[in-house]
Amino acid sequence: MLASGLKPISMLDVPADTRRGGEIRTLLSPRTVGSTSGFMGVATVAPGDYIASHLHPYSEEFVFLVRGRLRADLGDESVQLTAGQGLLVPKHTPHRLVNTGDEEAFLVFHLGPLAPRPEIGHVDLEEHGDYDPKADRS
């Protein structure tokens, strides 16, 4: 434990959210550490799976792919990501992350600034399962 009373948060300390596809774990947030400017987490996406299309009206999202391959569908455009690459998703930009590789993809994400209220910071544009991840979006 640090002198300030803060402690590191492990991926195992927070439950996985699987509603939108993959396993999304928000590690550092107002709820877990009292952050005031943004939040950070990790996601694991199996081959052929995806994180459903959504947008953030108040926040930019920074994505860093640690392992695997992803296709980021950004509105009508797509960008391929490989391990070691980062991507900025501007606020109001619809985005879906599709694992196009044959191994699990692992990514780190950060969003900031925070929305005025958590329930308005994330807008789902599709339900997981409504999209065919094999659709050609080269």
Phi, psi and chi 1 to 4 in degrees:
 res  aa     phi    psi   chi1   chi2   chi3   chi4
   1 MET       -  134.8 -178.0   78.7   75.9      -
   2 LEU   -76.3  156.5  -60.0  172.2      -      -
   3 ALA   -58.1  -31.6      -      -      -      -
   4 SER   -74.3   -9.2   64.2      -      -      -
   5 GLY    93.5   -6.5      -      -      -      -
   6 LEU   -82.1  151.8  -62.1  177.2      -      -
   7 LYS  -138.5  153.3   66.6  176.8 -178.3  111.5
   8 PRO   -63.3  149.8  -17.6   28.5      -      -
   9 ILE  -110.7  125.8  -55.9  -66.2      -      -
  10 SER   -90.8  155.3  165.3      -      -      -
  11 MET   -56.7  -31.1  -70.8  177.0   19.2      -
  12 LEU   -76.5  -12.0  -57.1  176.3      -      -
  13 ASP   -80.1  -15.9  -68.2  -21.9      -      -
  14 VAL  -123.3  142.5  -64.6      -      -      -
  15 PRO   -72.3  152.3   25.4  -32.3      -      -
  16 ALA   -79.3  135.6      -      -      -      -
  17 ASP   -99.3  117.7  180.0  -11.3      -      -
  18 THR  -113.5    6.9   58.3      -      -      -
  19 ARG   -61.6  -31.6  -63.9  171.4  -66.3  166.9
  20 ARG  -104.9    8.2  -64.0  175.3  177.2   98.7
  21 GLY   102.0  156.1      -      -      -      -
  22 GLY    61.5 -168.6      -      -      -      -
  23 GLU  -121.4  108.5  -70.6 -172.0   -1.3      -
  24 ILE  -104.1  128.4  -58.8  168.0      -      -
  25 ARG  -127.4  117.2  -62.9  173.9 -171.2  -89.6
  26 THR   -90.5  109.9  -56.4      -      -      -
  27 LEU   -86.8  -54.0  -82.2   68.7      -      -
  28 LEU  -110.4  113.0  -52.8  176.2      -      -
  29 SER  -152.9  173.0   69.2      -      -      -
  30 PRO   -55.9  -35.8  -28.7   37.5      -      -
  31 ARG   -72.2  -40.3 -177.4  176.6  -59.2  141.8
  32 THR   -88.1  -36.5   61.2      -      -      -
  33 VAL  -132.3    1.7  -63.7      -      -      -
  34 GLY    77.1   23.7      -      -      -      -
  35 SER   -62.4  152.1   59.6      -      -      -
  36 THR  -122.9   -9.1   59.7      -      -      -
  37 SER  -113.9  -12.4   64.3      -      -      -
  38 GLY   174.4 -172.0      -      -      -      -
  39 PHE  -145.3  159.3   63.6   93.7      -      -
  40 MET  -137.2  145.3 -172.4  -83.0  -74.1      -
  41 GLY  -158.7 -171.1      -      -      -      -
  42 VAL  -133.2  158.3  -63.1      -      -      -
  43 ALA  -141.6  144.4      -      -      -      -
  44 THR  -119.0  128.5  -55.2      -      -      -
  45 VAL  -127.8  120.9 -175.5      -      -      -
  46 ALA   -70.8  157.6      -      -      -      -
  47 PRO   -54.9  133.5  -25.1   34.5      -      -
  48 GLY    81.3   -6.1      -      -      -      -
  49 ASP   -97.5  174.6 -164.0    8.3      -      -
  50 TYR  -156.1  161.6   65.3   99.3      -      -
  51 ILE   -99.1  121.8  -63.8  173.7      -      -
  52 ALA   -58.3  153.4      -      -      -      -
  53 SER   -60.5  134.8 -176.8      -      -      -
  54 HIS  -158.8  175.0   62.4  -76.9      -      -
  55 LEU  -146.5  165.2   62.9   82.6      -      -
  56 HIS  -123.6  109.1  -51.9  -76.1      -      -
  57 PRO   -70.5  -20.1    0.5    2.9      -      -
  58 TYR  -113.6  -13.4  -64.7   92.7      -      -
  59 SER  -127.2  148.0  -53.0      -      -      -
  60 GLU   -85.7  149.0  -65.3  177.4  -41.8      -
  61 GLU  -118.1  131.0 -178.0  168.3    2.0      -
  62 PHE  -106.5  124.5  -58.8   85.3      -      -
  63 VAL  -118.3  131.7  175.4      -      -      -
  64 PHE  -125.6  119.6  178.0   75.1      -      -
  65 LEU   -87.8  114.1 -174.3   58.7      -      -
  66 VAL   -82.6  -42.6  176.5      -      -      -
  67 ARG  -145.5  141.9 -179.9  177.7   63.2 -114.0
  68 GLY    98.0 -162.9      -      -      -      -
  69 ARG  -134.5  140.6  -67.4 -179.7   51.8 -153.7
  70 LEU  -136.4  150.1  -72.0  174.8      -      -
  71 ARG  -109.1  124.7 -174.8 -175.2   72.9 -133.4
  72 ALA   -98.5  112.7      -      -      -      -
  73 ASP   -87.7  113.3  -63.2  -22.8      -      -
  74 LEU  -114.8   94.2  -54.7  165.2      -      -
  75 GLY    62.7 -122.7      -      -      -      -
  76 ASP   -91.9    2.2  -65.8  -27.8      -      -
  77 GLU  -114.6  158.3  -61.7 -177.5   51.3      -
  78 SER  -130.2  147.0  -66.5      -      -      -
  79 VAL  -131.3  133.2  175.3      -      -      -
  80 GLN   -88.5  135.9  -63.5  -70.2  -29.1      -
  81 LEU  -120.0  138.8  -67.6  174.5      -      -
  82 THR  -120.5  164.9   57.1      -      -      -
  83 ALA   -51.5  135.2      -      -      -      -
  84 GLY    93.9   -2.0      -      -      -      -
  85 GLN  -104.9  149.6  -69.1 -176.6  -46.0      -
  86 GLY  -117.1  160.3      -      -      -      -
  87 LEU  -146.3  135.7  177.3   69.7      -      -
  88 LEU   -96.0  127.9  168.8   66.0      -      -
  89 VAL  -108.0  108.2  179.3      -      -      -
  90 PRO   -63.4  153.9  -21.4   33.5      -      -
  91 LYS   -59.0  152.1   64.6 -178.3  177.2  177.0
  92 HIS    70.9    5.0  -60.8  -71.8      -      -
  93 THR   -93.2  117.8  -58.5      -      -      -
  94 PRO   -61.5  135.0  -19.6   30.9      -      -
  95 HIS  -148.7  145.2   55.3  -70.1      -      -
  96 ARG  -134.5  140.1  173.5 -169.1  -54.1  113.2
  97 LEU  -114.4  118.9  -60.0  175.2      -      -
  98 VAL  -115.1  127.0 -177.9      -      -      -
  99 ASN   -78.3  110.7 -176.3  -24.5      -      -
 100 THR  -100.4    3.4   56.7      -      -      -
 101 GLY   -97.9 -173.1      -      -      -      -
 102 ASP  -109.5   11.9   54.9    4.9      -      -
 103 GLU  -130.7  162.8   69.6  173.7  -56.0      -
 104 GLU   -59.7  138.1 -169.5  173.1   76.7      -
 105 ALA   -97.8  138.4      -      -      -      -
 106 PHE  -128.5  125.4 -179.0   73.2      -      -
 107 LEU  -133.8  156.4   62.7  107.8      -      -
 108 VAL  -112.8  137.9  176.7      -      -      -
 109 PHE  -131.5  152.3   62.9   87.9      -      -
 110 HIS  -139.7  137.3  174.0  -89.9      -      -
 111 LEU  -124.1  141.0  -77.5   89.5      -      -
 112 GLY  -167.2  151.6      -      -      -      -
 113 PRO   -74.8  173.6   29.0  -33.4      -      -
 114 LEU   -71.3  148.5  -69.9  172.2      -      -
 115 ALA   -70.7  157.2      -      -      -      -
 116 PRO   -58.1  -31.7  -19.3   27.1      -      -
 117 ARG  -140.8  138.3  -64.4 -173.1  -39.4  -85.2
 118 PRO   -54.5  -38.6  -23.1   30.8      -      -
 119 GLU   -68.5  -13.0   67.1  -85.4    8.9      -
 120 ILE  -109.3    6.3   61.8  173.0      -      -
 121 GLY   -86.1  -13.6      -      -      -      -
 122 HIS  -135.1  126.2  179.7  104.2      -      -
 123 VAL  -119.0  113.6  176.9      -      -      -
 124 ASP   -73.5  134.7  -72.4  -44.2      -      -
 125 LEU  -108.3  -12.3  -59.8  175.1      -      -
 126 GLU  -156.0  159.5   67.6 -173.6    0.4      -
 127 GLU   -88.6  145.4  -65.5  -71.1  -36.2      -
 128 HIS   -62.2  131.1 -173.2  -96.5      -      -
 129 GLY   105.4  -14.3      -      -      -      -
 130 ASP   -84.3   -7.9  -71.5  -10.8      -      -
 131 TYR  -118.9  143.0  170.8   74.4      -      -
 132 ASP   -92.5  107.1  177.1    4.3      -      -
 133 PRO   -65.6  -11.8   19.3  -26.2      -      -
 134 LYS   -88.6    1.5  -65.9  177.8 -177.9  155.0
 135 ALA   -60.6  137.5      -      -      -      -
 136 ASP   -78.4  113.4 -176.2   19.9      -      -
 137 ARG  -126.0   29.0  -62.8  -98.9  -36.5 -147.0
 138 SER   -45.4      -   35.8      -      -      -
